[in-house]
């Protein structure tokens, strides 16, 4: 039986699919609208249940990038704006996964 992926592991697989090709601003806006709220809700649930401050900070760092995308996606005017954000999110997810592994939280 295969282990269920954590929200960050699922996000990592998902963002990899997003970043392998350039996305238009309108497509990127829709990606944000379709996915960010659900990811943020899952991460907030983890934060609320966690007793470890370090773990909360790691998950919050990913939420911060999601929030930045939600708050700015309506202003993206070229492919580079969109992809810069998605690359930042991808990087933050990978860093968060590494931090969680390193700290064995």
Buried (B, 14 or more C-beta within 10 A) or exposed (E): EEEEEEBBEBBBEBBEEBBEEEBEBEEBBEBBEEBBEEBBEBBEEBBEEBEEEEBBEBBBBBBEBBEBBBEEBEEBEEBEBBBEBBEEBBEBBBEBBEBBEEEEE
